[in-house]
């Protein structure tokens, strides 16, 4: 067992090499999430770099895809690390992307069970879960919530995203100012240099999309396609705004 663990540690990212859809395991094609247009029978996604960044409009299925991958990797669809159950799903009425994992298949080299699934919208629940777990174990709670939202995010990233593993980030910029996004980029660089961290991230931030040597993919109803930062709608809109903030806003509100 120790020799296998040693070989795993010495293998560089990416560890999750490929995912694909198994249509025969879909009970109802009309049900969410399998009704999403990009989930055709031939859907597959290869990971050939340590960092993969997915962009797209709201509603295209980015979060759904990340939730499916996270559950496939052993995380709860609400976020957290392996074995964490930060949210009670028993009374939930909302449909989440974790169902996608039932029809997903994965190719690993090798299989990694360490890491984290970060969802901005469930950060409060996960942080509370970590505090409770620490107290129950007689340890000092990490207390990420006694900071501003953005500072809590960054402190969490700094403390939880250092070791070997697969890290899935769903819109980590949601509470980060532009300056804090720059700090997050530095964290990504440190994770990339370690060589043992695989990052799969969905974002609306052009700043994060521009991370060097990451694979940038755009998700539309037609599927995933490679894209450059300056070809994304996010970048084009922000460029128009920066060129003429007042004129841009006047044009938008005047429509």
TORSE-207124 format. One record per residue (C-alpha): x, y, z; residue number from 1. Coordinates in steps of 0.02 Angstrom, whole numbers, plus 50000, padded with zeros to 5 digits. Each point is the difference from the previous one (the first is absolute). Example, Ala and Ser with C-alpha at 12.3 -4.5 7.8 and 13.67 -1.06 7.14 Angstrom:
REM TORSE-207124
+-------+-------+-------+-----+
|     X |     Y |     Z | pos |
+-------+-------+-------+-----+
| 50615 | 49775 | 50390 |   1 |
| 50069 | 50172 | 49967 |   2 |
+-------+-------+-------+-----+
//
This chain:
REM TORSE-207124
+-------+-------+-------+-----+
|     X |     Y |     Z | pos |
+-------+-------+-------+-----+
| 50000 | 50000 | 50000 |   1 |
| 50139 | 50122 | 50042 |   2 |
| 50088 | 49973 | 49834 |   3 |
| 49839 | 50033 | 49906 |   4 |
| 49972 | 50159 | 50099 |   5 |
| 50178 | 50053 | 49961 |   6 |
| 49974 | 49974 | 49814 |   7 |
| 49840 | 50100 | 50008 |   8 |
| 50087 | 50146 | 50084 |   9 |
| 50135 | 49999 | 49867 |  10 |
| 49877 | 50007 | 49856 |  11 |
| 49970 | 50177 | 49935 |  12 |
| 49828 | 50072 | 49963 |  13 |
| 49882 | 49981 | 49912 |  14 |
| 49930 | 49844 | 50084 |  15 |
| 49825 | 50003 | 49930 |  16 |
| 50040 | 49975 | 49816 |  17 |
| 49830 | 49979 | 49919 |  18 |
| 49814 | 49996 | 50035 |  19 |
| 49863 | 49940 | 49884 |  20 |
| 49814 | 49969 | 50000 |  21 |
| 49927 | 49825 | 50006 |  22 |
| 49828 | 50022 | 49918 |  23 |
| 49939 | 49827 | 50053 |  24 |
| 50003 | 50059 | 50182 |  25 |
| 49880 | 50145 | 49969 |  26 |
| 49826 | 49953 | 50059 |  27 |
| 49911 | 50156 | 49936 |  28 |
| 50074 | 50110 | 49865 |  29 |
| 49870 | 50135 | 50034 |  30 |
| 50049 | 50016 | 50184 |  31 |
| 50130 | 50120 | 50068 |  32 |
| 50148 | 49998 | 49980 |  33 |
| 49996 | 49884 | 49850 |  34 |
| 49886 | 50119 | 49905 |  35 |
| 50140 | 50128 | 49986 |  36 |
| 50040 | 50023 | 49814 |  37 |
| 50188 | 49972 | 50015 |  38 |
| 49975 | 49826 | 50076 |  39 |
| 49987 | 49906 | 49837 |  40 |
| 50032 | 49814 | 49993 |  41 |
| 50177 | 50030 | 49937 |  42 |
| 50045 | 50126 | 50136 |  43 |
| 50176 | 49984 | 50067 |  44 |
| 50132 | 50114 | 50074 |  45 |
| 50187 | 49968 | 50004 |  46 |
| 50117 | 50080 | 50126 |  47 |
| 50174 | 50019 | 49927 |  48 |
| 50065 | 50138 | 50114 |  49 |
| 50004 | 50025 | 50189 |  50 |
| 49881 | 50148 | 49987 |  51 |
| 49838 | 50000 | 49902 |  52 |
| 49889 | 50155 | 50000 |  53 |
| 49821 | 49996 | 49938 |  54 |
| 49904 | 50157 | 49950 |  55 |
| 49826 | 50031 | 49935 |  56 |
| 49839 | 50093 | 50028 |  57 |
| 49887 | 49971 | 50149 |  58 |
| 49890 | 49849 | 49970 |  59 |
| 50115 | 49908 | 49880 |  60 |
| 50040 | 49868 | 50131 |  61 |
| 50172 | 50044 | 50067 |  62 |
| 49954 | 49972 | 50183 |  63 |
| 49903 | 49843 | 49955 |  64 |
| 50152 | 49929 | 49912 |  65 |
| 50115 | 50042 | 50147 |  66 |
| 49877 | 49924 | 50125 |  67 |
| 49995 | 49840 | 49898 |  68 |
| 50190 | 49991 | 49992 |  69 |
| 50013 | 50037 | 50186 |  70 |
| 49883 | 49858 | 50049 |  71 |
| 50093 | 49886 | 49880 |  72 |
| 50160 | 50047 | 50092 |  73 |
| 49923 | 49957 | 50169 |  74 |
| 49941 | 50171 | 50062 |  75 |
| 49827 | 50054 | 50055 |  76 |
| 49911 | 50105 | 49869 |  77 |
| 49981 | 50140 | 50128 |  78 |
| 50188 | 50015 | 50017 |  79 |
| 50137 | 49948 | 50119 |  80 |
| 50131 | 49865 | 50005 |  81 |
| 49985 | 49812 | 49986 |  82 |
| 49883 | 49932 | 50134 |  83 |
| 49928 | 50170 | 50043 |  84 |
| 49811 | 50021 | 50005 |  85 |
| 49978 | 50187 | 50033 |  86 |
| 49817 | 50010 | 49948 |  87 |
| 49851 | 49890 | 50042 |  88 |
| 49922 | 49956 | 49832 |  89 |
| 49855 | 49897 | 50070 |  90 |
| 49871 | 50140 | 49985 |  91 |
| 50073 | 50087 | 49848 |  92 |
| 49882 | 50033 | 49855 |  93 |
| 50128 | 50076 | 49882 |  94 |
| 50082 | 49891 | 49869 |  95 |
| 50189 | 50001 | 50002 |  96 |
| 50133 | 49944 | 49880 |  97 |
| 50060 | 49856 | 50107 |  98 |
| 49873 | 49892 | 49908 |  99 |
| 50110 | 50017 | 49847 | 100 |
| 50131 | 49890 | 50082 | 101 |
| 49885 | 49849 | 49981 | 102 |
| 50029 | 50003 | 49814 | 103 |
| 50178 | 50064 | 49997 | 104 |
| 50152 | 49891 | 49984 | 105 |
| 50178 | 50052 | 50041 | 106 |
| 50175 | 49955 | 49950 | 107 |
| 50130 | 50032 | 50136 | 108 |
| 50189 | 49987 | 49999 | 109 |
| 50008 | 49970 | 50145 | 110 |
| 49838 | 50017 | 50101 | 111 |
| 50017 | 50142 | 50126 | 112 |
| 49879 | 50018 | 50144 | 113 |
| 50076 | 50153 | 50083 | 114 |
| 49953 | 50179 | 49960 | 115 |
| 49849 | 50111 | 50016 | 116 |
| 49840 | 50054 | 49913 | 117 |
| 49971 | 50185 | 50028 | 118 |
| 49829 | 50074 | 49964 | 119 |
| 49984 | 50184 | 50039 | 120 |
| 49814 | 49988 | 50039 | 121 |
| 50025 | 49866 | 50133 | 122 |
| 50158 | 50070 | 50079 | 123 |
| 49906 | 50055 | 50157 | 124 |
| 49932 | 49824 | 50029 | 125 |
| 50169 | 49918 | 49971 | 126 |
| 50088 | 50124 | 50115 | 127 |
| 49873 | 49966 | 50138 | 128 |
| 50023 | 49813 | 49972 | 129 |
| 50188 | 50017 | 50021 | 130 |
| 49979 | 50099 | 50161 | 131 |
| 49882 | 49869 | 50073 | 132 |
| 50112 | 49855 | 49948 | 133 |
| 50151 | 50083 | 50081 | 134 |
| 49908 | 50032 | 50163 | 135 |
| 49936 | 49821 | 50003 | 136 |
| 50180 | 49939 | 49982 | 137 |
| 50060 | 50115 | 50140 | 138 |
| 50095 | 50111 | 49878 | 139 |
| 49999 | 50186 | 49966 | 140 |
| 49868 | 50045 | 49868 | 141 |
| 50074 | 50079 | 49843 | 142 |
| 49869 | 50140 | 50012 | 143 |
| 50002 | 50059 | 49819 | 144 |
| 49840 | 50099 | 50030 | 145 |
| 50072 | 50129 | 50121 | 146 |
| 50073 | 50092 | 49851 | 147 |
| 49926 | 50093 | 49853 | 148 |
| 49929 | 49885 | 49868 | 149 |
| 50149 | 50024 | 49884 | 150 |
| 50129 | 49986 | 50138 | 151 |
| 49917 | 49841 | 50061 | 152 |
| 50008 | 49928 | 49824 | 153 |
| 50185 | 50039 | 49981 | 154 |
| 50046 | 49936 | 50173 | 155 |
| 49905 | 49841 | 49960 | 156 |
| 50091 | 49978 | 49834 | 157 |
| 50169 | 50031 | 50080 | 158 |
| 49972 | 49870 | 50136 | 159 |
| 49909 | 49864 | 49902 | 160 |
| 50079 | 50004 | 49827 | 161 |
| 50182 | 49954 | 50028 | 162 |
| 50012 | 49811 | 49995 | 163 |
| 49985 | 49875 | 49859 | 164 |
| 49826 | 49977 | 49931 | 165 |
| 49865 | 50051 | 49879 | 166 |
| 49925 | 50171 | 50036 | 167 |
| 49835 | 50051 | 49922 | 168 |
| 49956 | 50185 | 50011 | 169 |
| 49828 | 50063 | 49952 | 170 |
| 50010 | 50190 | 49976 | 171 |
| 50130 | 50034 | 50136 | 172 |
| 50004 | 50184 | 49950 | 173 |
| 49821 | 50031 | 50062 | 174 |
| 50057 | 50084 | 50161 | 175 |
| 50170 | 50062 | 49941 | 176 |
| 50041 | 50178 | 49950 | 177 |
| 50117 | 50022 | 49850 | 178 |
| 50147 | 50016 | 50120 | 179 |
| 49948 | 49841 | 50091 | 180 |
| 49982 | 49912 | 49832 | 181 |
| 50182 | 50043 | 49971 | 182 |
| 50041 | 49913 | 50165 | 183 |
| 49901 | 49849 | 49943 | 184 |
| 50102 | 49996 | 49839 | 185 |
| 50158 | 49994 | 50105 | 186 |
| 49927 | 49853 | 50097 | 187 |
| 49961 | 49912 | 49836 | 188 |
| 50180 | 50028 | 49945 | 189 |
| 50065 | 49922 | 50161 | 190 |
| 49884 | 49851 | 49976 | 191 |
| 50057 | 49983 | 49820 | 192 |
| 50184 | 50005 | 50049 | 193 |
| 49976 | 49864 | 50130 | 194 |
| 49955 | 49885 | 49854 | 195 |
| 49883 | 49893 | 50105 | 196 |
| 49841 | 50103 | 49989 | 197 |
| 49870 | 49982 | 49864 | 198 |
| 49880 | 50146 | 49986 | 199 |
| 49832 | 49997 | 49910 | 200 |
| 49917 | 50170 | 50012 | 201 |
| 49847 | 50090 | 49935 | 202 |
| 50011 | 50189 | 50000 | 203 |
| 49929 | 50161 | 49931 | 204 |
| 50159 | 50097 | 50037 | 205 |
| 50108 | 50046 | 49848 | 206 |
| 50145 | 50023 | 50121 | 207 |
| 49991 | 49818 | 50057 | 208 |
| 49967 | 49939 | 49823 | 209 |
| 50169 | 50070 | 49948 | 210 |
| 50103 | 49887 | 50112 | 211 |
| 50153 | 49947 | 49897 | 212 |
| 50003 | 49826 | 49923 | 213 |
| 49826 | 49955 | 50063 | 214 |
| 49881 | 49915 | 49880 | 215 |
| 49857 | 50123 | 49972 | 216 |
| 49835 | 49925 | 49939 | 217 |
| 49836 | 50084 | 49959 | 218 |
| 49840 | 49906 | 50040 | 219 |
| 49848 | 50031 | 49890 | 220 |
| 49846 | 49899 | 49957 | 221 |
| 50105 | 49922 | 49863 | 222 |
| 50133 | 49935 | 50119 | 223 |
| 50176 | 50049 | 50053 | 224 |
| 50122 | 50087 | 49886 | 225 |
| 50173 | 50077 | 50022 | 226 |
| 49997 | 50189 | 50012 | 227 |
| 50120 | 50143 | 50031 | 228 |
| 49968 | 50129 | 50135 | 229 |
| 49975 | 50143 | 49878 | 230 |
| 49871 | 49898 | 49904 | 231 |
| 49886 | 49977 | 50151 | 232 |
| 49846 | 50109 | 50023 | 233 |
| 50060 | 50038 | 50177 | 234 |
| 50159 | 50081 | 49938 | 235 |
| 49914 | 50093 | 49856 | 236 |
| 49871 | 50076 | 50116 | 237 |
| 50128 | 50052 | 50130 | 238 |
| 50110 | 50076 | 49864 | 239 |
| 49854 | 50103 | 49935 | 240 |
| 49963 | 50058 | 50177 | 241 |
| 50180 | 50048 | 50037 | 242 |
| 50014 | 50097 | 49836 | 243 |
| 49852 | 50110 | 50046 | 244 |
| 49918 | 49962 | 50169 | 245 |
| 49870 | 50138 | 49994 | 246 |
| 49953 | 49974 | 49819 | 247 |
| 49991 | 49811 | 50026 | 248 |
| 49883 | 50014 | 50150 | 249 |
| 49891 | 50130 | 49915 | 250 |
| 49982 | 49887 | 49849 | 251 |
| 49954 | 49849 | 50107 | 252 |
| 49870 | 50087 | 50109 | 253 |
| 49929 | 50090 | 49849 | 254 |
| 49957 | 49840 | 49906 | 255 |
+-------+-------+-------+-----+
//
